Amino acid sequence: MQLYLKLLADFYDQKGEEIRLLGWPSSFDVLQEELGQIGLVAASQFFSRQDLQAHFMRRQLPLLAVSPDWRRFFLAIPAKEEEGWQVWEGDRYKGCFSPAELPQQGFDIGQLLYLIIPRGWSPSPFSSESISPIKRLFRLFSAEGRLVGYIYLYALTAGGANLLVPVIIQAIYTYIQTLQWVTGLSTLLLLAAVILIVWVVVRIAQYILLEHLQRRIFLHSTLEIVYRVPRWLVSAVIRENLPGLINRYFEIFTLEKDISKLLLNLPADLLTVLLGIVLLSFYAPFFAFTVLLVTAFVVFLLYLSFEEAYKNKKEVSNRKYEMASWLEEVARAFLAFKVTGFPALLYSRTQEIEEKYLTSREKYFRLLLRQKTILFSYQVVIALLMLGVGAALVIGRQLSLGQFVASELVLFLLINAIQDIIYNLDALYGSIVSIEKMNQIFEPKIESIVGIPLPSSSQGYSVSFREVSLYRRQGERTFQVLKGITFDLQPGEKLGLTGPMGSGKTTLLYTLYGLHEDFEGDIYIEGINLRQVDRLSLRRRTGDALEVGEIIEASVWDNLTLGLPHLSWEKVMEVCDQLGIKEELDHLPEGFFTRLPPQGRGVLSGLTKRKLILARALLMRPNLLIVEDLFVGVDWEQKGPIYDLVLDSGASYTAIVVSQDPRVLQKCDKIALLWKGELTFYGTYEDFMKTEKLFLL
């Protein structure tokens, strides 16, 4: 274990205490103690195979795999100098492996898997820090440092080859004048051919590397978004238009297009300008001085307007997404607009956003036009100066005709490079805005991945609330939605949670489920404080059938299993049969493999969708089951058997069921009545009927 600690300390550049000589850990607690010596913690991970493969592809965090009996240990660390993962089994180094090879090296879902991270760390490929957009762009490039470095190296080579051509032309002109046709000229022609071939090869290599870079940006950004979105804190995104926020994902493709210009053309153009000035100084120092002076003045003018141009480009992007969000809203609620005869709001709101977009675009265009006018003027001034001064130097015999021709060719390349820079200005602003827009997806805080994993239980979890309160802010007003809730639920008990609409039932369930983290008081699950529980293990051990349950755009089978590999066909069929939806799902065009539209619209009835959500919760093999009042308004003949199944006293889970139906509550071991956020009753159904019977009337 000492070897592992040294390897991890080196990976994170951690400077902890002197590492004590310890043996291999025998439990999770001992592992945490040993890692604590160097300021690291182990985050228990409940990976599916897809999760595990996605982690391997990201290549960010060391992963420790431990056999279930804590006798075999495997450590994988992302290699710094090469692609792949360096792997140790025990004290033995096994080699460097690709992501596809790691499952065969001990890193599979059959092992206990732990991410090893610094204490207090949370993963983010971008950052929620308040830093400048330019730094964000550099951070993206530094993350792909090796590829970007090679692209720049090839740009340097291509730029150098470009500028050697005028020098060779001058030399050829000299040889022609002196009639040295045989040896010197053939050598120069051969050299020119080699230089041009090198230029072609490095340009092709640049395009190949750029393609790989664009693929990596797409792959890593997509994986990180998929990683973060389910882990967003509810409080961080509760007021966000989430589909509109995710629209920023499309900036990936804008970024790919713009960075191709920045990495292929801009470095070569800047290098051509720089080396061109240096080369001109060899012909006539006055040339170089003049070009350098005018260039410095132009750069200064562009610098003064850079921030304004960036802000205007950002405003154009904001208005673009505002329009996209509004059109999505029109499509979502098209029936509301349809049945009211296309109300004025539809057109007035659209026109308002159009005017904002066109105004911001006009401002950006004017500024960009001003910058381009400066650069075009720069081209003209440099060309006239060089032609006039060059001709005067030739007439004064201070410059040969061959040197004049070569210098004008260099000037031609320099002017072309400047023209290319002009056309790439918009790409520069666009890439900066794109990366900042993409970063908005990464700004919401995510749940901590560090915590104590919940153990499996054959009886269900015990649940305890201790003076739990929750406050919500609405404008300037703060109000209390939960008020000192206290109760105990024993393993395997079934709790009926009831109360009028707005009493806090859903809020209580969300708090227990770990969706509201800013509560006061304490909640214990199996004796572990909810604040210390690993959220992923909580959700893997909890089945939820909430009113916000989603039917995703996937097959019926995927909606039922969510890709969980341990679910067998027989088990899925058994649960669907118990809930009475097996026959209906079987009769779909492709049975359980029929692809459903979002929310199952037009394919599944409302009742079937609710049953499917409940089936998904039961298939999780939960230790804790949470069921909202999904079947309100459904006649008892249909929902009675469902609650018989859910509230079966022999079921190996603890259940909390929301209902106002006395026939459902009668099946529960305990009843909890919420009234305006307060727990006004907690006890058996018999006692409830004696004291709170009027509530059910």
Phi and psi in degrees as a GROMACS rama.xvg file:
@    title "Ramachandran Plot"
@    xaxis  label "Phi"
@    yaxis  label "Psi"
@TYPE xy
-61.1485  -38.3314  GLN-2
-60.4522  -44.8596  LEU-3
-61.0316  -42.5138  TYR-4
-62.6406  -40.2313  LEU-5
-67.698  -40.4247  LYS-6
-63.5185  -43.6525  LEU-7
-69.4446  -38.6581  LEU-8
-61.7543  -39.6496  ALA-9
-67.6843  -39.4105  ASP-10
-62.7106  -42.7249  PHE-11
-95.8819  -0.102453  TYR-12
54.3606  40.7212  ASP-13
-83.7143  137.912  GLN-14
-117.523  89.384  LYS-15
-98.4289  -162.15  GLY-16
-71.1919  172.498  GLU-17
-64.5983  129.775  GLU-18
-71.1424  124.366  ILE-19
-73.9708  151.803  ARG-20
-77.5208  103.461  LEU-21
-121.723  152.944  LEU-22
-84.1421  -171.437  GLY-23
-68.8397  138.027  TRP-24
-65.9767  149.466  PRO-25
-106.8  -3.41294  SER-26
-159.432  171.219  SER-27
-63.0132  -40.8726  PHE-28
-62.5379  -41.789  ASP-29
-65.9977  -38.9968  VAL-30
-59.9766  -44.5783  LEU-31
-62.779  -39.5653  GLN-32
-62.2685  -43.3753  GLU-33
-69.1727  -41.8595  GLU-34
-66.9426  -30.0379  LEU-35
-60.3743  -20.6851  GLY-36
-61.5155  -29.2468  GLN-37
-116.42  22.6485  ILE-38
72.8749  24.2045  GLY-39
-114.12  162.179  LEU-40
-135.824  158.177  VAL-41
-101.864  125.876  ALA-42
-104.715  111.599  ALA-43
-64.7395  134.219  SER-44
-122.026  130.98  GLN-45
-102.667  80.8145  PHE-46
-82.268  138.885  PHE-47
-85.341  171.691  SER-48
-62.0512  -36.2121  ARG-49
-67.0321  -41.658  GLN-50
-59.0009  -44.0478  ASP-51
-64.6457  -43.8303  LEU-52
-65.2896  -38.3111  GLN-53
-62.7317  -39.9627  ALA-54
-63.5807  -42.8659  HIS-55
-61.6394  -37.33  PHE-56
-69.9953  -31.3548  MET-57
-70.6106  -29.9549  ARG-58
51.591  54.9249  ARG-59
-117.968  -42.1173  GLN-60
-120.368  137.798  LEU-61
-60.5972  146.533  PRO-62
-127.913  130.697  LEU-63
-109.497  128.756  LEU-64
-113.998  133.499  ALA-65
-128.13  135.592  VAL-66
-67.2834  152.437  SER-67
-55.4749  -26.7309  PRO-68
-91.0212  6.40792  ASP-69
58.6217  39.3811  TRP-70
-115.487  -20.0223  ARG-71
-121.7  137.437  ARG-72
-129.299  136.138  PHE-73
-130.534  135.601  PHE-74
-124.803  129.381  LEU-75
-120.81  126.567  ALA-76
-123.852  131.637  ILE-77
-57.2474  126.952  PRO-78
-69.3489  136.217  ALA-79
-85.4413  -31.1656  LYS-80
-98.2044  -8.37855  GLU-81
-152.194  166.084  GLU-82
-71.5516  145.223  GLU-83
113.241  -171.888  GLY-84
-124.73  134.662  TRP-85
-86.6999  131.144  GLN-86
-123.366  134.463  VAL-87
-119.653  139.406  TRP-88
-115.531  113.684  GLU-89
61.6448  -130.28  GLY-90
-91.6846  1.84561  ASP-91
-100.046  127.34  ARG-92
-79.0007  125.095  TYR-93
-96.2359  -23.1529  LYS-94
129.881  -172.516  GLY-95
-107.177  127.162  CYS-96
-126.731  152.801  PHE-97
-78.0503  163.141  SER-98
-54.2087  -36.7046  PRO-99
-67.9505  -24.6076  ALA-100
-89.6809  -15.3897  GLU-101
-62.5932  -40.3181  LEU-102
-56.4024  -29.8143  PRO-103
-78.8902  -7.87582  GLN-104
-103.97  18.8174  GLN-105
104.847  -4.07098  GLY-106
-103.085  78.9257  PHE-107
-135.428  169.78  ASP-108
-70.3901  -6.46583  ILE-109
-76.207  -13.083  GLY-110
-98.4866  167.805  GLN-111
-82.5627  123.874  LEU-112
-114.452  133.536  LEU-113
-133.944  128.168  TYR-114
-78.935  136.659  LEU-115
-105.551  115.569  ILE-116
-137.81  158.399  ILE-117
-64.7823  148.051  PRO-118
-60.067  131.598  ARG-119
82.6226  6.78235  GLY-120
-88.8982  146.071  TRP-121
-136.319  138.195  SER-122
-73.4018  138.039  PRO-123
-157.265  122.905  SER-124
-73.0777  -25.3955  PRO-125
-105.965  -118.61  PHE-126
-176.818  149.301  SER-127
-96.8329  6.84357  SER-128
-66.8094  155.953  GLU-129
-91.1707  88.6409  SER-130
-126.426  162.787  ILE-131
-68.3659  151.621  SER-132
-63.2303  -30.6058  PRO-133
-62.7449  -41.8791  ILE-134
-64.2401  -35.8665  LYS-135
-62.3094  -41.4837  ARG-136
-64.6344  -43.4773  LEU-137
-64.7255  -35.0321  PHE-138
-64.9009  -39.1917  ARG-139
-63.3622  -43.8132  LEU-140
-66.16  -38.5744  PHE-141
-67.746  -29.008  SER-142
-65.7183  -25.2423  ALA-143
-115.815  43.3413  GLU-144
-55.3651  -41.5723  GLY-145
-67.3524  -46.5535  ARG-146
-63.0925  -45.8226  LEU-147
-62.7294  -39.2676  VAL-148
-60.3019  -43.8369  GLY-149
-65.6509  -39.337  TYR-150
-62.2543  -42.8336  ILE-151
-66.3974  -38.261  TYR-152
-62.0637  -43.161  LEU-153
-67.5083  -33.9814  TYR-154
-63.5985  -40.4547  ALA-155
-61.4203  -44.0418  LEU-156
-64.2118  -45.1188  THR-157
-64.7499  -40.7415  ALA-158
-64.6221  -41.6731  GLY-159
-63.4607  -42.5271  GLY-160
-63.2726  -37.8938  ALA-161
-58.2835  -44.5997  ASN-162
-81.1444  -15.0731  LEU-163
-75.0913  -22.8217  LEU-164
-60.3702  -47.7627  VAL-165
-60.0399  -36.127  PRO-166
-62.9649  -43.1757  VAL-167
-66.377  -37.7896  ILE-168
-61.6869  -41.5608  ILE-169
-62.4732  -42.6215  GLN-170
-64.9041  -40.5303  ALA-171
-62.2087  -41.7016  ILE-172
-60.2501  -40.6981  TYR-173
-64.2427  -43.6858  THR-174
-64.0854  -38.1189  TYR-175
-64.5475  -40.7114  ILE-176
-63.3952  -36.4761  GLN-177
-91.928  1.93754  THR-178
61.1961  31.5847  LEU-179
-92.464  79.8003  GLN-180
-83.6033  -24.3239  TRP-181
-88.4804  -74.2705  VAL-182
-77.0471  -53.2604  THR-183
-63.7964  -45.9181  GLY-184
-66.6977  -42.2498  LEU-185
-63.7921  -36.8678  SER-186
-64.1568  -43.6368  THR-187
-64.7217  -40.805  LEU-188
-63.8153  -39.054  LEU-189
-64.3708  -42.5426  LEU-190
-62.5089  -41.416  LEU-191
-62.3724  -41.2782  ALA-192
-62.4589  -43.4577  ALA-193
-61.9811  -44.5325  VAL-194
-62.0795  -43.3039  ILE-195
-66.824  -37.3792  LEU-196
-64.7794  -43.0402  ILE-197
-59.869  -42.4307  VAL-198
-60.2168  -44.575  TRP-199
-63.0639  -44.7329  VAL-200
-63.1006  -46.1991  VAL-201
-70.0962  -31.7004  VAL-202
-67.0536  -41.2098  ARG-203
-63.4482  -42.3441  ILE-204
-61.51  -38.1398  ALA-205
-60.1714  -45.291  GLN-206
-63.669  -39.1201  TYR-207
-64.9593  -46.7314  ILE-208
-64.5934  -38.7097  LEU-209
-63.7552  -38.8735  LEU-210
-61.202  -43.1053  GLU-211
-63.9731  -40.5247  HIS-212
-63.1011  -44.17  LEU-213
-63.2317  -39.1187  GLN-214
-64.363  -41.1578  ARG-215
-66.6427  -40.9091  ARG-216
-61.5389  -44.0843  ILE-217
-61.5903  -48.7679  PHE-218
-63.5881  -51.032  LEU-219
-67.0084  -41.9082  HIS-220
-63.9095  -43.1073  SER-221
-64.5502  -44.3103  THR-222
-63.287  -39.4226  LEU-223
-69.1493  -36.6711  GLU-224
-64.3476  -45.4287  ILE-225
-62.629  -34.08  VAL-226
-67.98  -43.4057  TYR-227
-81.151  -40.8987  ARG-228
-55.1182  -47.6292  VAL-229
-67.4384  -14.1312  PRO-230
-101.394  3.04017  ARG-231
-56.3915  140.836  TRP-232
-70.3361  132.481  LEU-233
-58.0117  -40.7365  VAL-234
-63.9361  -24.1383  SER-235
-81.4759  -21.4306  ALA-236
-126.695  7.17847  VAL-237
-61.2779  -29.759  ILE-238
-103.085  9.31405  ARG-239
-89.6185  149.112  GLU-240
-84.3051  93.6474  ASN-241
-65.2207  -42.4899  LEU-242
-58.7166  -38.6477  PRO-243
-65.1992  -37.2907  GLY-244
-66.1493  -42.6642  LEU-245
-68.5976  -20.3093  ILE-246
-56.6179  -23.6873  ASN-247
-62.7839  -15.8553  ARG-248
-55.9974  -33.8019  TYR-249
-67.9306  -11.3661  PHE-250
-65.9181  -18.321  GLU-251
-56.7042  -42.7901  ILE-252
-74.0442  -35.0289  PHE-253
-63.9185  -41.41  THR-254
-63.8935  -42.9057  LEU-255
-57.6419  -43.7489  GLU-256
-67.0733  -42.734  LYS-257
-72.6046  -39.303  ASP-258
-70.7049  -21.0435  ILE-259
-63.8011  -37.1604  SER-260
-71.8739  -39.5673  LYS-261
-67.169  -38.3308  LEU-262
-88.9617  -30.9742  LEU-263
-85.4474  -48.3036  LEU-264
-96.8491  -46.6765  ASN-265
-60.7735  -46.8475  LEU-266
-60.1634  -43.1357  PRO-267
-64.5526  -38.6388  ALA-268
-67.6634  -45.8683  ASP-269
-62.2267  -40.2798  LEU-270
-65.7515  -38.788  LEU-271
-62.3982  -42.0279  THR-272
-63.2585  -46.8899  VAL-273
-64.1514  -52.1036  LEU-274
-68.9022  -30.0919  LEU-275
-63.2109  -41.8005  GLY-276
-63.5367  -42.5767  ILE-277
-62.2732  -43.6195  VAL-278
-66.2584  -38.5109  LEU-279
-63.8247  -29.8416  LEU-280
-64.9849  -24.5712  SER-281
-74.363  -30.1625  PHE-282
-79.3601  -47.2914  TYR-283
-158.767  116.484  ALA-284
-53.7613  -30.4965  PRO-285
-63.8829  -36.5352  PHE-286
-55.2642  -54.5095  PHE-287
-62.1254  -42.0813  ALA-288
-63.0577  -43.6423  PHE-289
-63.5889  -48.3546  THR-290
-62.6604  -42.7464  VAL-291
-63.2398  -41.44  LEU-292
-65.1875  -47.5936  LEU-293
-65.7734  -39.0733  VAL-294
-62.0925  -44.4136  THR-295
-61.0058  -39.9129  ALA-296
-65.352  -42.5679  PHE-297
-65.9779  -43.1519  VAL-298
-60.3313  -39.6151  VAL-299
-62.5205  -43.3643  PHE-300
-63.4572  -41.063  LEU-301
-66.5152  -38.2585  LEU-302
-61.2937  -39.9849  TYR-303
-62.4556  -31.4216  LEU-304
-102.261  2.0289  SER-305
-62.8197  -50.1269  PHE-306
-64.0263  -40.2211  GLU-307
-63.6455  -40.2548  GLU-308
-64.1808  -41.8113  ALA-309
-62.0471  -44.7199  TYR-310
-63.8097  -39.8016  LYS-311
-66.3094  -40.2594  ASN-312
-63.3133  -39.196  LYS-313
-64.6469  -39.4779  LYS-314
-64.4644  -39.9433  GLU-315
-59.3833  -43.8224  VAL-316
-64.4435  -40.6374  SER-317
-59.1467  -44.671  ASN-318
-68.3245  -33.5322  ARG-319
-61.5343  -45.1098  LYS-320
-73.2075  -28.5245  TYR-321
-64.296  -41.2646  GLU-322
-67.1278  -43.1109  MET-323
-60.4315  -41.6883  ALA-324
-64.6904  -40.4836  SER-325
-66.6394  -42.0547  TRP-326
-65.549  -35.7277  LEU-327
-62.8844  -39.5638  GLU-328
-66.6081  -39.4469  GLU-329
-62.0314  -42.8715  VAL-330
-67.0907  -38.9586  ALA-331
-64.9036  -41.5654  ARG-332
-109.479  36.2295  ALA-333
-62.2363  -29.215  PHE-334
-66.9762  -34.8763  LEU-335
-62.3349  -39.5359  ALA-336
-75.8405  -33.5398  PHE-337
-66.9322  -48.3386  LYS-338
-74.8666  -14.9436  VAL-339
-99.7554  12.6113  THR-340
71.6854  40.7616  GLY-341
54.9207  73.0965  PHE-342
-64.7725  163.768  PRO-343
-60.8522  -29.219  ALA-344
-56.6559  -37.5624  LEU-345
-57.2074  -44.6874  LEU-346
-85.7067  -37.9185  TYR-347
-66.0248  -41.2019  SER-348
-67.1239  -41.2127  ARG-349
-62.2882  -44.3425  THR-350
-64.99  -37.7723  GLN-351
-60.6814  -45.9388  GLU-352
-68.9747  -38.3119  ILE-353
-58.4054  -44.3559  GLU-354
-64.1294  -40.5581  GLU-355
-62.9927  -42.7653  LYS-356
-64.0745  -47.3538  TYR-357
-66.1155  -36.6102  LEU-358
-64.2324  -46.9905  THR-359
-65.9189  -36.7879  SER-360
-67.8167  -38.3416  ARG-361
-62.4804  -42.7909  GLU-362
-62.1307  -43.8452  LYS-363
-65.7454  -41.9049  TYR-364
-62.918  -42.6167  PHE-365
-61.6168  -41.4252  ARG-366
-68.2839  -42.6155  LEU-367
-64.6446  -38.1901  LEU-368
-63.8177  -38.9098  LEU-369
-62.9321  -42.9558  ARG-370
-64.8651  -41.5857  GLN-371
-68.2825  -34.5586  LYS-372
-62.0632  -40.7393  THR-373
-59.9136  -44.9551  ILE-374
-70.7324  -38.055  LEU-375
-64.4389  -40.8771  PHE-376
-62.6439  -38.1287  SER-377
-59.6359  -43.3484  TYR-378
-58.367  -46.8567  GLN-379
-64.186  -45.6427  VAL-380
-60.4208  -46.9762  VAL-381
-62.5049  -44.2626  ILE-382
-62.3652  -45.9722  ALA-383
-64.9103  -42.5712  LEU-384
-60.9051  -46.5686  LEU-385
-67.0427  -40.2551  MET-386
-66.7469  -46.1625  LEU-387
-65.5615  -50.6469  GLY-388
-65.7582  -41.8587  VAL-389
-61.3983  -43.6052  GLY-390
-63.2129  -41.1201  ALA-391
-62.9111  -39.818  ALA-392
-67.8498  -36.133  LEU-393
-67.2168  -44.1551  VAL-394
-62.4014  -38.1608  ILE-395
-81.1558  7.27868  GLY-396
58.0005  26.9927  ARG-397
-93.0983  -6.04643  GLN-398
-145.407  131.034  LEU-399
-76.0676  162.685  SER-400
-63.5532  -38.468  LEU-401
-63.0787  -41.5307  GLY-402
-65.8589  -37.877  GLN-403
-63.3813  -44.6152  PHE-404
-62.2878  -44.9944  VAL-405
-63.4498  -42.0748  ALA-406
-65.3524  -36.3015  SER-407
-68.9877  -33.658  GLU-408
-65.6918  -42.3273  LEU-409
-60.1929  -43.2916  VAL-410
-61.44  -40.0233  LEU-411
-60.4445  -45.3112  PHE-412
-63.4036  -39.9206  LEU-413
-64.4116  -42.9688  LEU-414
-66.1141  -40.0675  ILE-415
-61.3394  -39.9449  ASN-416
-63.7144  -41.4613  ALA-417
-64.6522  -40.1787  ILE-418
-62.8905  -38.8137  GLN-419
-64.7611  -39.7485  ASP-420
-61.4659  -39.65  ILE-421
-57.8679  -46.9754  ILE-422
-69.9619  -21.9458  TYR-423
-93.3875  -1.4589  ASN-424
-59.1647  -44.0847  LEU-425
-62.8023  -36.2265  ASP-426
-65.3316  -36.6774  ALA-427
-63.3949  -50.0473  LEU-428
-64.3799  -39.6987  TYR-429
-63.0798  -41.3379  GLY-430
-67.3545  -37.3201  SER-431
-65.7535  -44.6398  ILE-432
-66.6847  -39.8266  VAL-433
-60.6983  -44.5324  SER-434
-70.0797  -30.7989  ILE-435
-72.8657  -37.6457  GLU-436
-65.0929  -43.5656  LYS-437
-59.7753  -36.587  MET-438
-64.728  -21.0091  ASN-439
-62.0171  -27.2673  GLN-440
-70.214  -28.1705  ILE-441
-94.404  -6.33829  PHE-442
-72.9436  -39.8851  GLU-443
-57.245  137.037  PRO-444
-65.6546  149.544  LYS-445
-115.984  162.734  ILE-446
-66.2339  148.857  GLU-447
-66.4413  139.997  SER-448
-94.6232  5.12434  ILE-449
-100.436  133.615  VAL-450
174.691  177.021  GLY-451
-89.4129  122.109  ILE-452
-69.6986  139.665  PRO-453
-75.4489  136.277  LEU-454
-76.0757  159.131  PRO-455
-75.5709  151.641  SER-456
-138.887  140.746  SER-457
-88.3737  -7.11998  SER-458
-116.085  -11.7065  GLN-459
103.966  168.874  GLY-460
-93.9851  148.03  TYR-461
-83.0933  143.343  SER-462
-130.646  130.953  VAL-463
-133.436  129.452  SER-464
-106.304  134.393  PHE-465
-129.506  101.472  ARG-466
51.072  49.3934  GLU-467
-83.6063  123.391  VAL-468
-129.306  152.371  SER-469
-143.557  134.602  LEU-470
-114.957  147.314  TYR-471
-130.355  144.248  ARG-472
-109.359  132.239  ARG-473
-131.993  102.043  GLN-474
66.1896  -125.427  GLY-475
-88.8642  -5.37357  GLU-476
-101.59  134.911  ARG-477
-112.533  130.898  THR-478
-133.658  153.927  PHE-479
-95.5526  123.318  GLN-480
-101.268  -23.4227  VAL-481
-128.561  135.99  LEU-482
-126.864  93.8647  LYS-483
57.9649  46.8498  GLY-484
-71.2506  127.645  ILE-485
-138.664  124.426  THR-486
-165.155  165.984  PHE-487
-127.547  137.444  ASP-488
-125.966  122.739  LEU-489
-82.4734  158.192  GLN-490
-54.1976  130.618  PRO-491
86.14  -8.41488  GLY-492
-74.2298  152.041  GLU-493
-114.651  120.634  LYS-494
-106.17  128.404  LEU-495
-95.3966  115.097  GLY-496
-100.89  120.831  LEU-497
-133.942  168.974  THR-498
150.77  160.73  GLY-499
-68.6897  167.423  PRO-500
-60.9232  135.792  MET-501
84.0553  10.5544  GLY-502
-84.2303  -12.2104  SER-503
110.63  11.1939  GLY-504
-63.3843  -51.1375  LYS-505
-63.3013  -39.707  THR-506
-61.2614  -40.5607  THR-507
-62.899  -44.039  LEU-508
-63.9297  -42.7448  LEU-509
-62.819  -37.2659  TYR-510
-66.5214  -43.3811  THR-511
-63.0728  -34.1786  LEU-512
-79.6216  -1.5668  TYR-513
83.5773  16.299  GLY-514
-87.3497  -25.5303  LEU-515
-110.362  113.968  HIS-516
-101.16  -8.00029  GLU-517
-97.9653  32.853  ASP-518
-84.8292  159.264  PHE-519
-102.01  158.114  GLU-520
89.6552  -163.023  GLY-521
-137.249  144.14  ASP-522
-123.969  131.584  ILE-523
-118.942  132.597  TYR-524
-119.706  119.901  ILE-525
53.7575  34.7112  GLU-526
79.5791  -0.243524  GLY-527
-101.925  128.668  ILE-528
-61.0909  132.646  ASN-529
-56.6757  -31.8578  LEU-530
-66.4016  -20.8229  ARG-531
-102.401  -3.33234  GLN-532
-78.9794  137.595  VAL-533
-65.7984  118.025  ASP-534
-61.6925  -36.5083  ARG-535
-65.6316  -41.2924  LEU-536
-68.1445  -33.8974  SER-537
-60.416  -45.1665  LEU-538
-73.7361  -30.8324  ARG-539
-71.1564  -23.8016  ARG-540
-99.3823  -1.48024  ARG-541
-117.361  132.388  THR-542
-99.1863  128.375  GLY-543
-121.894  130.156  ASP-544
-122.181  78.9585  ALA-545
-96.4473  159.873  LEU-546
-63.7391  -24.2323  GLU-547
-87.8169  8.35687  VAL-548
-55.7793  137.943  GLY-549
-107.103  142.684  GLU-550
-98.4327  115.556  ILE-551
-90.7047  162.09  ILE-552
-77.1049  85.5561  GLU-553
-161.616  -177.255  ALA-554
-71.5113  163.03  SER-555
-57.8549  -42.3134  VAL-556
-60.1435  -45.6541  TRP-557
-65.8148  -34.4003  ASP-558
-66.4718  -32.4188  ASN-559
-78.2886  -41.039  LEU-560
-102.138  -19.9512  THR-561
50.7111  32.9299  LEU-562
79.42  6.70875  GLY-563
-67.8047  124.597  LEU-564
-75.6574  -19.0145  PRO-565
-83.9902  -5.03101  HIS-566
-84.2576  124.301  LEU-567
-90.6793  159.794  SER-568
-59.7998  -41.2497  TRP-569
-62.4941  -42.4736  GLU-570
-66.2676  -42.5437  LYS-571
-63.094  -43.5964  VAL-572
-63.7707  -38.5868  MET-573
-61.9749  -47.8163  GLU-574
-66.3462  -42.6924  VAL-575
-63.4924  -36.9055  CYS-576
-67.1669  -40.7058  ASP-577
-63.2031  -33.4717  GLN-578
-89.9991  -2.87817  LEU-579
76.6026  27.6636  GLY-580
-117.902  -2.26502  ILE-581
-60.5251  -47.1059  LYS-582
-65.2707  -42.2428  GLU-583
-63.594  -43.069  GLU-584
-69.0767  -33.9655  LEU-585
-62.8543  -30.2608  ASP-586
-87.7669  2.18851  HIS-587
-67.0735  159.431  LEU-588
-49.5285  -42.4687  PRO-589
-118.692  27.1039  GLU-590
59.5084  -135.201  GLY-591
-72.6024  -6.78932  PHE-592
-105.627  14.4933  PHE-593
-68.8191  130.915  THR-594
-80.8563  126.793  ARG-595
-94.1292  144.356  LEU-596
-74.4865  170.197  PRO-597
-52.9493  132.218  PRO-598
63.2085  11.1979  GLN-599
65.5188  21.361  GLY-600
-60.0533  133.34  ARG-601
78.2326  -2.82025  GLY-602
-119.124  -47.2473  VAL-603
-109.215  143.54  LEU-604
-72.8436  163.313  SER-605
-58.9948  -41.5714  GLY-606
-66.8097  -40.452  LEU-607
-63.8774  -39.1716  THR-608
-61.9564  -40.8714  LYS-609
-66.3324  -40.8028  ARG-610
-65.1087  -37.1404  LYS-611
-64.0138  -40.4668  LEU-612
-63.5093  -40.8422  ILE-613
-67.1984  -40.0943  LEU-614
-59.9366  -41.5901  ALA-615
-58.8569  -41.765  ARG-616
-65.7493  -42.3615  ALA-617
-68.3761  -32.4324  LEU-618
-71.3424  -14.4513  LEU-619
-70.0099  -5.99964  MET-620
51.3835  56.7413  ARG-621
-74.8547  154.161  PRO-622
-93.5222  -17.5399  ASN-623
-138.165  126.932  LEU-624
-116.756  128.796  LEU-625
-118.577  121.486  ILE-626
-129.377  117.096  VAL-627
-78.5971  176.868  GLU-628
-77.8916  71.1751  ASP-629
-71.3984  -24.779  LEU-630
-111.343  27.6703  PHE-631
-64.7109  134.796  VAL-632
88.4097  -7.39494  GLY-633
-88.8356  136.265  VAL-634
-66.4396  155.314  ASP-635
-63.503  -31.6149  TRP-636
-59.5248  -32.1433  GLU-637
-89.0551  -38.724  GLN-638
-92.7118  -16.8332  LYS-639
-56.9555  -51.9623  GLY-640
-61.0488  -29.6585  PRO-641
-65.073  -46.2706  ILE-642
-72.26  -27.5722  TYR-643
-60.0768  -39.7415  ASP-644
-70.97  -47.6898  LEU-645
-66.0432  -39.4915  VAL-646
-100.807  20.9784  LEU-647
-59.1391  124.89  ASP-648
-63.802  -20.4611  SER-649
-87.6472  -3.62072  GLY-650
-66.7895  140.716  ALA-651
-89.5102  46.9169  SER-652
-148.166  158.749  TYR-653
-89.7387  137.272  THR-654
-126.949  142.286  ALA-655
-122.931  116.783  ILE-656
-119.681  127.562  VAL-657
-91.1862  128.268  VAL-658
-166.562  154.187  SER-659
-115.769  9.83694  GLN-660
-88.2556  118.645  ASP-661
-60.4711  -27.3778  PRO-662
-69.5425  -30.7539  ARG-663
-75.1202  -46.4361  VAL-664
-61.7853  -32.2744  LEU-665
-63.049  -26.6509  GLN-666
-81.4893  -8.44257  LYS-667
-89.9562  151.489  CYS-668
-74.1309  -36.5104  ASP-669
-133.664  153.198  LYS-670
-121.895  135.56  ILE-671
-123.46  125.676  ALA-672
-109.238  121.174  LEU-673
-102.092  137.297  LEU-674
-140.472  111.412  TRP-675
52.4206  42.7748  LYS-676
85.4341  -3.32648  GLY-677
-107.199  145.656  GLU-678
-86.8043  102.104  LEU-679
-92.889  -15.5188  THR-680
-150.673  140.401  PHE-681
-148.501  117.39  TYR-682
174.686  -158.656  GLY-683
-81.8339  166.229  THR-684
-64.8615  -38.126  TYR-685
-61.1493  -46.0695  GLU-686
-66.3917  -35.6905  ASP-687
-61.9023  -43.6437  PHE-688
-66.7363  -26.8842  MET-689
-73.6829  -36.3594  LYS-690
-106.909  -30.2148  THR-691
-120.771  21.5064  GLU-692
-59.1864  -33.8969  LYS-693
-61.5126  -27.0496  LEU-694
-62.0557  -34.4135  PHE-695
-84.9171  -7.72737  LEU-696
